[in-house]
């Protein structure tokens, strides 16, 4: 079976399984939810994902290795994630 998520940069077998279990099956799903929404969906399912998954998803959306994301973008992702936690 073809797994579109596995074709994206930064996403491996485990992250793909977590995303599928969270109802995220395609690159379009990732784009629709964004990195923060997708990461929150995975965490809401109880998976022990670190913030690296947040960066990996953002990198996948930008077709960049997550390690190459600028620190300012990682800071912004963390700020958005923290804000979304405070709203829940």
FENVEN-V784380 format. One record per backbone hydrogen bond with DSSP energy under -0.5 kcal/mol. CO is the residue of the C=O (numbers start at 1). NH is the residue of the N-H. Records with the same first field share a line. If there is no record, write none. Layout:
CO: NH + NH
This chain:
2: 4
3: 6 + 7
4: 7
5: 8
8: 11
10: 12
12: 16
13: 17
14: 18
15: 19
16: 20
17: 21
18: 22
19: 22 + 24
20: 23
23: 25
26: 30
27: 31
28: 32
29: 33
30: 34
33: 37
34: 38
35: 39
36: 40
37: 41
38: 42
39: 43
40: 44
41: 45
42: 45 + 47
43: 46
47: 49
50: 53 + 54
51: 55
52: 56
53: 57
54: 58
55: 59
56: 60
57: 61
58: 62
59: 63 + 64
60: 63
65: 68
66: 69
70: 73 + 74
71: 75
72: 76
73: 77
74: 78
75: 79
76: 80
77: 81
78: 82
79: 83
80: 84
81: 85
82: 86
83: 87
84: 88
